[in-house]
Amino acid sequence: MRLVRLAVSPLPLPAAWYALPLRLIVGFGFMQHGYAKLSRGAGDFIGILHAMGLPHAELLGWATILVELGGGLMVLLGALLPLVSIPMIVVLLVAIVTVHLPNGFSSIKLQAFDAMGAHFGQPGYETDLLYLAGLVALCIGGAGPWSIDALVGARLRAIARKRAPTVVVTTP
């Protein structure tokens, strides 16, 4: 009976806690992608963008790296999520249209397995859609209790309470 109850009802945690694991994976994932581009040399990524025929490849390359690193960090911290999600969503949509769409939906395409291990084909847009869904869910539901947004919100509410005028009702 207890197992059935767990299967049909949420875990005994406040609902806002959903945001923490989502922020951790989305933020870390974005930062990892930005770091990979930077560690291989930004010029390599910019060269790929140029080879794809994208205009202003150098500007787009650096902007992408900064959005992935900075936006990922902001998501990890839970800071200004609706604002930082906009350029992150743009990066994902551009990646879907320019790179992943021709490869179909699936992000894992096992093509062969031999003594060297598994060999995979080019990833589709599945993972980008998961990142998009994570960002949208965080924008809708908020960053959760362990976030900069929650900390700032609590401070602003405390300041507003202190500044609120005191109403004194007197009866004649």
C-alpha positions as CSV (number, residue, x, y, z in Angstrom):
1,M,0.0,0.0,0.0
2,R,2.8,2.4,0.9
3,L,4.5,1.7,-2.5
4,V,1.2,2.5,-4.3
5,R,0.9,5.8,-2.4
6,L,4.4,6.8,-3.4
7,A,3.6,5.9,-7.0
8,V,0.6,8.2,-7.2
9,S,1.5,11.1,-5.0
10,P,4.5,13.4,-4.9
11,L,7.4,12.8,-2.6
12,P,7.0,14.3,0.8
13,L,8.9,17.5,-0.1
14,P,7.7,21.0,-0.8
15,A,6.7,21.4,-4.5
16,A,9.3,24.1,-5.1
17,W,12.1,21.7,-4.6
18,Y,11.6,20.4,-8.1
19,A,13.7,23.3,-9.3
20,L,17.0,22.3,-7.6
21,P,17.8,19.2,-9.6
22,L,16.5,20.8,-12.7
23,R,18.7,23.9,-12.2
24,L,21.8,21.8,-11.4
25,I,21.6,19.7,-14.6
26,V,20.6,22.6,-16.9
27,G,23.1,25.0,-15.5
28,F,25.9,22.5,-15.4
29,G,25.1,21.3,-18.9
30,F,25.2,24.7,-20.4
31,M,28.5,25.6,-18.6
32,Q,30.0,22.3,-19.8
33,H,29.2,23.1,-23.4
34,G,30.6,26.6,-23.1
35,Y,33.7,25.3,-21.4
36,A,34.2,22.7,-24.1
37,K,34.1,25.4,-26.8
38,L,36.5,27.6,-24.9
39,S,39.0,24.8,-23.9
40,R,39.3,23.6,-27.5
41,G,39.9,27.2,-28.5
42,A,37.2,29.6,-29.4
43,G,38.7,29.9,-32.9
44,D,37.8,26.3,-33.6
45,F,34.1,26.9,-32.8
46,I,34.1,30.2,-34.7
47,G,35.6,28.4,-37.7
48,I,32.8,25.9,-37.6
49,L,30.2,28.7,-37.5
50,H,32.0,30.3,-40.4
51,A,32.1,27.0,-42.4
52,M,28.3,26.7,-41.8
53,G,27.9,30.1,-43.5
54,L,26.5,31.9,-40.4
55,P,26.9,35.6,-40.6
56,H,29.2,37.4,-38.1
57,A,30.7,34.1,-37.0
58,E,33.2,35.6,-34.6
59,L,30.5,37.6,-32.8
60,L,28.1,34.6,-32.7
61,G,30.8,32.3,-31.5
62,W,31.8,34.5,-28.5
63,A,28.2,35.3,-27.7
64,T,27.4,31.6,-27.7
65,I,30.3,30.8,-25.4
66,L,29.4,33.7,-23.0
67,V,25.7,32.7,-23.0
68,E,26.5,29.1,-22.2
69,L,29.0,29.9,-19.4
70,G,27.3,32.9,-17.9
71,G,23.7,31.7,-18.4
72,G,24.6,28.3,-17.1
73,L,26.1,29.8,-13.9
74,M,23.0,32.0,-13.4
75,V,20.8,29.0,-13.8
76,L,23.0,27.1,-11.3
77,L,22.6,29.9,-8.8
78,G,19.0,30.5,-9.6
79,A,19.4,34.1,-10.5
80,L,17.3,36.1,-12.9
81,L,16.0,32.9,-14.6
82,P,13.4,34.5,-16.9
83,L,15.9,37.1,-18.1
84,V,18.9,34.8,-18.7
85,S,16.7,32.1,-20.3
86,I,16.0,34.3,-23.3
87,P,19.5,34.2,-24.9
88,M,19.9,30.6,-23.8
89,I,16.7,29.6,-25.6
90,V,17.9,31.5,-28.7
91,V,21.2,29.5,-28.6
92,L,19.2,26.3,-28.4
93,L,16.9,27.2,-31.2
94,V,19.8,28.2,-33.5
95,A,21.6,24.9,-32.6
96,I,18.4,22.9,-33.5
97,V,17.8,24.6,-36.8
98,T,21.4,24.8,-38.0
99,V,22.9,21.6,-36.6
100,H,20.6,19.0,-35.2
101,L,17.3,19.1,-37.2
102,P,18.7,17.2,-40.2
103,N,19.8,14.4,-37.8
104,G,16.2,13.7,-36.6
105,F,14.9,13.6,-33.1
106,S,17.0,11.0,-31.2
107,S,20.1,12.2,-29.4
108,I,21.5,8.6,-29.4
109,K,22.0,6.8,-32.6
110,L,23.9,3.5,-32.1
111,Q,25.4,2.7,-35.5
112,A,27.8,-0.2,-34.7
113,F,29.4,-2.1,-31.9
114,D,32.8,-3.7,-32.2
115,A,36.0,-4.5,-30.2
116,M,36.6,-0.7,-29.8
117,G,33.1,-0.3,-28.3
118,A,30.0,1.5,-29.4
119,H,30.0,3.9,-32.4
120,F,27.3,6.6,-32.5
121,G,26.0,8.8,-35.3
122,Q,25.3,12.6,-35.1
123,P,22.9,13.6,-32.4
124,G,19.4,14.9,-33.1
125,Y,17.5,17.7,-31.4
126,E,16.1,15.7,-28.5
127,T,18.6,17.0,-25.9
128,D,18.1,20.6,-27.0
129,L,14.3,20.2,-26.5
130,L,15.0,18.8,-23.0
131,Y,17.1,21.8,-22.2
132,L,14.3,24.1,-23.6
133,A,11.7,22.3,-21.5
134,G,13.9,22.7,-18.4
135,L,14.3,26.4,-18.9
136,V,10.6,26.9,-19.6
137,A,9.7,24.9,-16.4
138,L,12.1,27.0,-14.3
139,C,10.6,30.2,-15.8
140,I,7.1,29.1,-15.0
141,G,7.7,27.6,-11.6
142,G,10.5,29.8,-10.4
143,A,14.1,29.0,-9.2
144,G,13.0,27.4,-5.9
145,P,13.9,28.0,-2.3
146,W,17.7,27.5,-2.6
147,S,18.3,30.3,-5.1
148,I,19.5,33.8,-5.4
149,D,16.0,34.8,-6.7
150,A,14.4,33.4,-3.5
151,L,16.9,35.2,-1.3
152,V,16.5,38.5,-3.1
153,G,12.7,38.1,-3.1
154,A,12.7,37.5,0.6
155,R,14.8,40.6,1.2
156,L,12.6,42.7,-1.0
157,R,9.4,41.5,0.8
158,A,11.1,42.3,4.2
159,I,11.9,45.8,3.1
160,A,8.4,46.3,1.7
161,R,6.9,45.2,5.1
162,K,9.1,47.7,6.9
163,R,8.1,50.5,4.6
164,A,4.4,49.7,4.6
165,P,2.4,52.4,6.3
166,T,0.9,51.5,9.6
167,V,-2.9,52.0,9.6
168,V,-4.3,52.9,12.9
169,V,-8.1,52.5,13.3
170,T,-9.7,54.6,16.0
171,T,-13.3,54.5,16.9
172,P,-15.1,57.6,18.1
